[in-house]
């Protein structure tokens, strides 16, 4: 029987604790927030998108192809079916939606956390909250952690706890209010691990232009193309949200990590917005000509012409950018200016200047290189230590992929101890 310490009580930490305890080990979770699993409660807009039944290839990012292959190999060993079976074994039933996303039948994230906490209780897993792991000292066999306990009345006390095996599941930098404050990176670095610079992912993009305030709050089905140094790097389609600082929505989140890493490398980023994704590229000229001629014949203003295709705030913004007054009719505006407004609907370019901070991000890109852990996520640099979850250099797109990585790495590491 081993004395196993799990640092971090999130998705990967709770799963690791359960699998280690099922092997008969004494397990203690050290969590610096006042309760475990806070980030689980935030996922999927409170419904908790547990995993995704679709093919996982192309849904994850890491620093190199070899690391990506390691990620895929992990998800073959513990995939979406295994996740569903694991939770069904805990008494939580799930259902798959048309996009492959899997949710609890109750669509309550709290139900996911409840069954994990209940299983930890049944297995005798000890949970210590309101504490911070300050140091990890490796020894010939096992090691010790220096823990700072912070009572609600402000009192603090220090303690040293011995371990035979330690699972570092402290998360990344994203959503620090939930407990992911980057402390896991510091602890990993203290053990000799390198870090691929952590950057926000699944996050909103900040863009250049004062006009965004005039279209803030607009939602539109759109096609989006991310350009890095002038070359198309990603294409997405879905509900775009315009904000007072830039762009948001799931299609933006999906390529935000590419933008974040490009900007960090001082590369130029633009997003081309197609407000009319239902019009095929081959049909665009005839579409513009037909609507332009109809509007001119009917005496419409340019703003009225555009308002029949996009939100009126967007129509007004485009007219202002082309220096066309609100009451100016199509024939009066001039063919070039009026057609320019219409053509902008297919490829409206915005310059990306940054991302929102970690506080707004759902996950991090970057972390401990996957090559620095073995197939069971044991550190290659520090004996008897495992690293799991978001702490590693792996991030997925929206749709349950990041939680799947957390369940998989936690289960494999927990079982291996």
C-alpha positions, 0 to 999 in steps of 0.5 A: 500500500502506498501513501499517494498525494494528489495535488489539485482537486480538479477533473484529472486530480479527482479521477487520479485519486479514485483510480489510485484508491481503487488499487488499495492505496491511501490517497490524500487530495490537497486543494487550495480552494475551499472545495474541490471541482470548482472548474468542473461546475463551470464547464459547458455553461454549467451542463458539463460537456464530459467528452465527445464521441467524434474522432479526436484526431485534429482536435488537439494541439501540442508543440510537435507531431511526436507529442500529438501522437502521444496524445492520440495514443493516450486517447486510444487507451482511455477514450470517450467510451471509457469515460462514459463507462467510468461515469456510468459505473459511478451512477451517472448516465449520459447522452450524446448529442448530434455533434458528438458532445456528451452531457449528463442526462440531467445536464447538471455539472453539479451531478458530475462533481457529486458522483466523483466526490461520493466515490472519493468518500466511499473509497476513503480518499482524504480531502484537504482544502484551503491549503497551498503546496509550496514545495516538493522535495524528492527523496531516494524513495518518495518525497515530502511536500511542504503545505501551507494551511490557510484557515478561514479566520486568517490563521496559517500553519505549515506542515510537511507531508511524506508521500510514496507517490505524488500526482501533480494535477494542479491545472494551468493558468486558465480561469484562476478563480476556479483554482488554476492559478499557475502554481502547478507550473512553478512546482513542475519547474522546481522538479526540473521540468521545462515549460512551453510558455502557457498562453490563453486558449479557448478565449476571446480575441481583442481587435483593432478598431473603435467601430466595435463599440457600435456593433457590440452585442450583435450575434451572427452566423458567420464563416471565419478565416484566421490569417497569420502573416497573410496566409489562411491558418484556420477556417471555422463557422458558427455563431460569431459574437461581436463585442466592444473590444473584438470578437467572441463565440465558439468559432473564435475560441476554436482558433484562438490558441493559434492566434495567441501563439502567433501574436506571442511570436510577433506575427500578424493576425487578421480574421476575415468575417463572412457574414453571408456564409450561405452564399457560395463563393462561385455565386457571390458576383451574381448575388451582389449584382442582383441585389444591387440592381434590385435595390437601385430599382426600388430606391432603397438606401444603402443601409436598407439594402444591407439590413436585409442581409445582416444585423442593422448595427453591422449595416450601419457600421459598414456604411459609416466605414464607406462614408455613406450617410444613413439616408443615401440611396443606392444610386446616389452612393455611387456604384463603387461605394455601394458595391464595396459595402456589399462585398465587405459582407463576404470578407470583412477583415479585422486585425487581431491585437491580443487575446483576453487574459487567463481570467477569461480563458477556458484552458491554456496552451503550453505547459510541461512538454509531453516528452518529459513524462512516460506513457503512464505520465510519470515524470522522466526527471523526478522519481515517484512523481506524475503530471496530468491534465492541463499541466501538460502541453496539450489543449483541445478545441471546444466540445468536451475534448479538454475534459476527456484529456483530464479524465484519461490522464488522471485515470492512467496515472492513478491506475499506474501507481 
